[in-house]
Amino acid sequence: MARALSARKREEWMATMEARTAAAHAQLVESVGRLAGREGWQEWLAFAARLPHYSVSNQLLLAAQAPHASLVMSAAQWRQVGRYPARGSTALRIWAPRRVTEQERRASEDPRAREPGQRQEARTPVARGADGRARFLLVPVFDVAQTDGEPLPQQPTPVPPPPGHAPNGMWDALVAYATEASYAVAFGETGRADGTTNFSTRQITIAERGSELSRTLTLAHEIGHMSLHADPEARQHGQAHRGRAEVEAESVAYLVAADYRLAEAYDWHFDYLTHWSAALTGSTTDADATREAIRATASRVMAAARPILTHLRELSVGHPEPLAPTPAPKPAPPVVIATVSR
């Protein structure tokens, strides 16, 4: 049974936790501020592609502590795969929801309110403040480079495509993703743009010019629009803040490319980033509001990209024999909503 901390030890522990929390918050504020620039935004995207299932806040914290991190888990999770933190390694810190303690649960629970035969929840609920918002605390995690133990199972490595070509099966897999969302994909006239999306007719059209890789990443860009801007309210906001909508869609395409080590082989259109932080918050000069708007945009990008990346991996895209996705649909009517020309 664990012994209770003495009053002095508890005060020291609380001071350490408060110092860590303050340092993490300051680091997060600084990191979010860097996202307002093109270089900072692309650095975050490159890192996020390696750890897409973490929140934006935790991605930024991890990038500041271990820029080359590639696989991050808690010590307990590492032990489950036969590995453990190396001697002398320093834990990385990320935010995690604080769980209600057994003492708090007992104080708030009325056993008489439980239905006969009803079991107590196996996992304790998340602690919440008076405002109903979840409470978070810093927890230790370790990158694979900080661990020793059993070798990890080797995952099949996608075959690098020739210059100008897309990974094997990626075009078909992206078409299948759009088809599952009831959007048709076809080659056709797009004016000066490389791709267009018509939300009314649920049609994505890709220009036939350019390389296979260019056309495929243009499709990923348009699927970003499809995922983020199809809702009328989101579309209205996107029209008012065109730079934000284009950065979001281009960022989804970048994450797809980065996941297959293709980001550096392509000419990305992040010119909107030059002035986009001002466009996000209108005329406000509130630094906190600007940072929150930028972080919200990054979170939207990740929410749209995660299911696309999962879809591509499940189909073994880039491997010699990827799984067959849904056949490409037939061409649909002309389109009217264009995106930036590549």
DRENLUMFI-45831 format. One line per 5 residues: number of its first residue (from 1); their letters; for each residue z, y, x of C-alpha. Coordinates in nm, 4 decimals. Each point is the difference from the previous one (the first is absolute). Example, Ala and Ser with C-alpha at 12.3 -4.5 7.8 and 13.67 -1.06 7.14 Angstrom:
BEGIN
1	AS	0.7800,-0.4500,1.2300; -0.0660,0.3440,0.1370
REM end
This chain:
BEGIN
1	MARAL	0.0000,0.0000,0.0000; -0.1001,0.3388,0.1406; 0.2872,0.2312,0.0902; 0.0148,0.3496,-0.1478; -0.0726,0.2839,0.2405
6	SARKR	0.2875,0.2201,0.1099; -0.0065,0.3598,-0.1203; -0.1046,0.1223,0.3464; -0.2719,-0.2626,0.0402; -0.1317,0.0751,-0.3481
11	EEWMA	-0.0196,0.3724,0.0795; -0.1903,-0.0767,0.3209; -0.2366,-0.2307,-0.1871; -0.0604,0.2614,-0.2702; -0.0706,0.2663,0.2637
16	TMEAR	-0.2522,-0.2302,0.1708; -0.1741,-0.0743,-0.3305; -0.0156,0.3697,-0.0902; -0.1451,0.0850,0.3421; -0.2639,-0.2734,-0.0331
21	TAAAH	-0.0880,0.1149,-0.3509; -0.0342,0.3636,0.1099; -0.2165,-0.1003,0.2973; -0.2226,-0.2201,-0.2181; -0.0406,0.2774,-0.2555
26	AQLVE	-0.0924,0.2513,0.2702; -0.2502,-0.2448,0.1480; -0.1529,-0.0621,-0.3404; -0.0337,0.3733,-0.0708; -0.1741,0.0500,0.3354
31	SVGRL	-0.2310,-0.3002,-0.0519; -0.1016,0.1044,-0.3508; -0.0772,0.3482,0.1318; -0.2435,-0.1529,0.2508; -0.1977,-0.1574,-0.2845
36	AGREG	-0.1342,0.3444,-0.0930; -0.2342,-0.0145,0.3001; -0.3012,-0.2224,0.0521; 0.1368,-0.1658,0.3142; 0.3405,-0.0725,-0.1511
41	WQEWL	-0.1527,-0.1363,-0.3193; -0.2330,-0.2374,0.1862; 0.2827,-0.1164,0.2279; 0.2040,-0.0878,-0.3074; -0.2943,-0.1842,-0.1587
46	AFAAR	-0.0553,-0.2070,0.3155; 0.3689,-0.0983,0.0021; 0.0148,-0.0593,-0.3763; -0.2910,-0.2441,0.0229; 0.2211,-0.2270,0.2148
51	LPHYS	0.3018,0.0183,-0.2331; -0.1473,0.0774,-0.3440; 0.2829,-0.1507,-0.2046; 0.2626,0.2476,0.1204; 0.0542,0.3284,-0.1803
56	VSNQL	-0.1502,0.3142,0.1507; 0.3454,0.1242,0.1014; 0.0748,-0.3232,0.1837; -0.3436,-0.0060,0.1610; 0.0652,0.3466,0.1401
61	LLAAQ	0.3475,-0.0964,0.1232; -0.1321,-0.3152,0.1667; -0.2916,0.1860,0.1592; 0.2411,0.2525,0.1519; 0.2225,-0.2768,0.1438
66	APHAS	-0.2605,-0.2609,0.0972; -0.3590,0.1325,-0.0123; -0.1467,-0.3413,0.0854; 0.2011,-0.2025,-0.2540; -0.2090,-0.2667,-0.1719
71	LVMSA	0.2370,-0.2386,-0.1810; 0.3444,0.1216,-0.1045; 0.2811,-0.1983,-0.1644; 0.3784,-0.0168,-0.0133; 0.1929,-0.2285,0.2369
76	AQWRQ	0.0660,-0.2396,-0.2882; -0.3708,-0.0182,-0.0845; -0.0873,-0.0646,0.3650; 0.2502,-0.2861,0.0111; -0.1767,-0.1609,-0.2946
81	VGRYP	-0.3144,-0.0362,0.2156; 0.1873,-0.1169,0.3086; 0.0242,0.3321,0.1845; 0.2835,0.2403,0.0759; 0.0450,0.3510,0.1471
86	ARGST	-0.0314,-0.0092,0.3782; 0.3113,0.0697,0.2028; 0.0370,0.3728,0.0597; -0.2552,0.1032,-0.2638; 0.0848,0.3043,-0.2113
91	ALRIW	-0.0484,-0.0329,-0.3737; -0.2471,0.2236,-0.1796; 0.1304,0.1697,-0.3136; -0.1659,0.0256,-0.3395; 0.1140,0.0958,-0.3485
96	APRRV	0.0943,-0.2721,-0.2483; 0.1550,0.0202,-0.3481; 0.3777,-0.0307,0.0111; 0.1254,-0.2898,-0.2081; 0.3058,0.0240,-0.2223
101	TEQER	0.3005,-0.1541,0.1745; 0.1995,-0.2800,-0.1593; 0.2906,0.2415,-0.0466; -0.2252,0.2536,-0.1727; -0.1543,-0.2690,-0.2180
106	RASED	0.3367,-0.1285,-0.1145; 0.1227,0.3519,-0.0701; -0.3015,0.0811,-0.2185; -0.0552,-0.3346,-0.1719; 0.1703,-0.1086,-0.3175
111	PRARE	0.0080,-0.3841,0.0019; 0.0466,0.0029,-0.3776; -0.3404,0.1670,-0.0416; -0.1765,-0.2991,0.1579; -0.1656,-0.2423,-0.2414
116	PGQRQ	0.1496,-0.3519,-0.0127; -0.1608,-0.2103,0.2707; -0.1691,0.3039,0.1591; 0.0008,-0.0145,0.3777; 0.0736,0.2860,0.2298
121	EARTP	-0.3148,0.1412,0.1645; -0.0708,-0.1748,0.3296; -0.0909,0.3262,0.1703; 0.2280,0.2982,-0.0319; -0.1599,0.3102,-0.1516
126	VARGA	-0.0975,0.3111,0.1936; 0.2705,0.2642,0.0234; -0.0861,0.3247,-0.1781; 0.1418,0.3490,0.0123; 0.1165,0.2140,-0.2914
131	DGRAR	-0.3603,0.1180,-0.0461; -0.1222,-0.3592,-0.0419; -0.1963,-0.0002,0.3253; 0.0262,-0.2978,0.2351; 0.2218,0.0469,0.3042
136	FLLVP	-0.1307,-0.0996,0.3435; 0.1537,-0.0813,0.3355; -0.1358,-0.0682,0.3477; -0.0321,-0.3677,0.0921; -0.0922,-0.1644,0.3332
141	VFDVA	-0.3365,-0.1740,0.0497; -0.1920,-0.1277,0.3037; -0.3650,-0.0069,0.1000; -0.1424,-0.3321,0.1160; -0.0188,0.1407,0.3548
146	QTDGE	0.3817,0.0294,-0.0052; 0.0552,-0.3677,-0.0843; 0.0084,-0.3349,0.1784; -0.0241,-0.3535,-0.1313; -0.2530,-0.2296,-0.1583
151	PLPQQ	-0.3671,0.1072,0.0182; -0.1279,0.1394,-0.3267; -0.2797,-0.1904,-0.1755; -0.3344,0.1332,0.1162; -0.1951,0.1595,-0.2821
156	PTPVP	-0.3799,-0.0409,-0.0012; -0.1571,0.3035,0.1651; -0.2893,0.1693,-0.1845; -0.3295,-0.0159,0.1880; -0.0966,0.3491,0.1291
161	PPPGH	-0.3316,0.1033,-0.1580; -0.2918,0.1353,0.2049; -0.0175,0.3823,0.0303; -0.0967,0.1595,-0.3304; 0.0805,-0.3113,-0.2008
166	APNGM	0.2914,-0.0662,-0.2343; 0.2341,-0.3005,0.0327; -0.1366,-0.3178,-0.1508; 0.0488,0.0031,-0.3774; 0.1525,0.3496,-0.0256
171	WDALV	-0.2735,0.1532,-0.2167; 0.0137,-0.2862,-0.2523; 0.3797,0.0075,-0.0043; 0.0075,0.3760,-0.0699; -0.2603,-0.0414,-0.2750
176	AYATE	0.2169,-0.2726,-0.1512; 0.3030,0.2322,0.0133; -0.1892,0.2708,-0.1880; -0.1331,-0.2551,-0.2481; 0.3541,-0.1180,-0.0779
181	ASYAV	0.0770,0.3613,-0.0933; -0.3074,0.0004,-0.2315; -0.2087,0.2219,0.2291; -0.3625,-0.0799,0.0834; -0.1342,0.0481,0.3531
186	AFGET	-0.3654,0.0596,0.0845; -0.2272,0.1679,0.2535; -0.1744,0.3094,-0.1296; -0.0642,0.3733,0.0227; 0.3079,0.1997,0.0987
191	GRADG	-0.1454,0.3342,0.1067; 0.1497,0.1306,0.3235; 0.3118,-0.2156,-0.0379; 0.0225,-0.3508,0.1381; 0.1760,-0.1263,-0.3102
196	TTNFS	0.0851,0.1071,-0.3532; 0.2425,-0.1128,-0.2689; -0.0432,0.0615,-0.3713; 0.3272,-0.0645,-0.1785; -0.1570,0.0307,-0.3467
201	TRQIT	-0.2587,-0.2739,0.0561; 0.2230,-0.1877,0.2467; -0.2783,-0.0037,0.2562; 0.0083,0.0205,0.3785; -0.3309,0.0734,0.1713
206	IAERG	-0.0561,-0.0278,0.3750; -0.2923,0.1589,0.1866; -0.2213,-0.2525,0.1786; -0.0191,0.2088,0.3179; 0.2217,-0.0509,0.3025
211	SELSR	0.1338,-0.3125,0.1660; 0.1531,-0.2975,-0.1749; 0.3437,0.1107,0.1232; -0.0579,0.3537,-0.1325; -0.1000,-0.1275,-0.3437
216	TLTLA	0.2952,-0.2398,-0.0134; 0.2575,0.2633,0.0954; -0.1620,0.2416,-0.2465; 0.0646,-0.2635,-0.2656; 0.3635,-0.0204,0.1149
221	HEIGH	0.0171,0.3817,-0.0307; -0.1357,-0.0123,-0.3560; 0.2438,-0.2778,-0.0905; 0.2696,0.2380,0.1229; -0.1234,0.2523,-0.2582
226	MSLHA	-0.0157,-0.2768,-0.2600; 0.3593,-0.1012,0.0687; 0.1492,0.3487,0.0287; -0.2015,0.2374,-0.2151; -0.1227,-0.1898,-0.3068
231	DPEAR	0.2919,0.1192,-0.2114; -0.1011,0.3235,-0.1821; 0.3083,0.1861,0.1211; -0.0556,-0.1153,0.3594; -0.3693,0.0901,-0.0285
236	QHGQA	0.0822,0.3500,-0.1248; 0.2439,0.0453,0.2880; -0.2599,-0.1337,0.2440; -0.2569,0.2527,-0.1188; 0.2524,0.2792,0.0521
241	HRGRA	0.0901,-0.1338,0.3448; -0.3264,-0.1491,0.1200; 0.1238,-0.0183,0.3580; 0.2946,-0.2147,-0.1022; -0.2185,-0.2417,-0.1982
246	EVEAE	-0.2433,-0.0427,0.2892; 0.2761,-0.0490,0.2576; 0.1567,-0.2660,-0.2220; -0.3255,-0.1926,-0.0470; -0.1008,0.0307,0.3660
251	SVAYL	0.3451,-0.1178,0.1030; -0.0357,-0.3164,-0.2095; -0.3296,-0.0729,0.1776; 0.1643,0.0706,0.3369; 0.2791,-0.2502,-0.0699
256	VAADY	-0.2584,-0.2649,-0.0886; -0.1883,0.0691,0.3244; 0.3177,0.0139,0.2112; 0.1143,-0.3356,-0.1345; -0.3162,-0.1478,0.1569
261	RLAEA	0.0154,0.2075,0.3215; -0.3031,0.2063,-0.1040; 0.1563,0.3450,-0.0396; -0.1064,0.1262,0.3432; -0.3612,-0.1082,-0.0556
266	YDWHF	-0.0538,0.2375,-0.2900; -0.0370,0.3742,-0.0606; 0.2796,0.0938,-0.2402; -0.0077,0.3027,-0.2292; 0.3466,0.1511,0.0156
271	DYLTH	-0.1212,0.3603,0.0262; 0.1871,0.0776,-0.3211; 0.3251,-0.0479,0.1917; -0.0479,0.3361,0.1718; 0.1224,0.1892,-0.3062
276	WSAAL	0.1098,-0.2697,-0.2385; 0.3789,0.0463,0.0232; -0.0366,0.3468,-0.1537; -0.2253,-0.1380,-0.2729; 0.2600,-0.2611,-0.0890
281	TGSTT	0.2660,0.2508,-0.0958; -0.2058,0.2959,-0.1115; 0.1370,0.3342,0.1169; 0.3522,-0.1247,0.0769; 0.1408,0.0495,0.3476
286	DADAT	0.2859,-0.2432,-0.0613; -0.0064,-0.2376,0.2980; 0.1962,-0.2673,-0.1880; -0.2477,0.0090,-0.2900; -0.2922,-0.0319,0.2409
291	REAIR	0.1560,-0.2967,0.1785; 0.0801,-0.1719,-0.3286; -0.3585,0.0495,-0.1222; -0.1368,-0.1454,0.3232; 0.2338,-0.2987,-0.0153
296	ATASR	-0.0939,-0.0577,-0.3657; -0.3683,-0.0007,0.0967; 0.0654,-0.2522,0.2783; 0.1916,-0.2203,-0.2453; -0.2912,0.0116,-0.2462
301	VMAAA	-0.2401,-0.1052,0.2752; 0.2168,-0.2991,0.0940; 0.0438,-0.1046,-0.3643; -0.3800,-0.0078,-0.0392; -0.0725,-0.1677,0.3348
306	RPILT	0.2562,-0.2836,-0.0110; -0.1686,-0.2068,-0.2750; -0.3419,0.0511,0.1631; 0.1255,-0.1247,0.3374; 0.1719,-0.2954,-0.1685
311	HLREL	-0.3218,-0.0826,-0.1872; -0.2058,0.0016,0.3219; 0.2511,-0.2205,0.1824; 0.0224,-0.2488,-0.2847; -0.3782,-0.0417,0.0154
316	SVGHP	0.0112,-0.0475,0.3803; -0.2384,0.2899,0.0488; -0.1266,0.0215,0.3569; 0.0317,-0.3716,0.0676; -0.3013,-0.2289,0.0551
321	EPLAP	0.0168,-0.1413,-0.3535; 0.1712,0.2463,-0.2375; 0.0723,-0.1135,-0.3536; -0.2679,0.0830,-0.2556; 0.0978,0.2970,-0.2232
326	TPAPK	-0.1433,0.0980,-0.3364; -0.3802,0.0611,0.0143; -0.1128,0.3628,0.0179; -0.0748,0.1540,-0.3424; -0.3380,0.1306,-0.1083
331	PAPPV	-0.0848,0.3720,0.0415; 0.1376,0.2350,-0.2662; -0.1018,0.3506,-0.1235; -0.0261,0.3000,0.2359; 0.3146,0.1661,0.1274
336	VIATV	0.1176,0.3560,0.0163; 0.3204,0.0273,0.2059; -0.0698,0.0307,0.3730; 0.2202,-0.0163,0.3045; -0.0321,0.1427,0.3474
341	SR	-0.3164,-0.0889,0.1868; 0.0541,-0.2026,0.3165
REM end
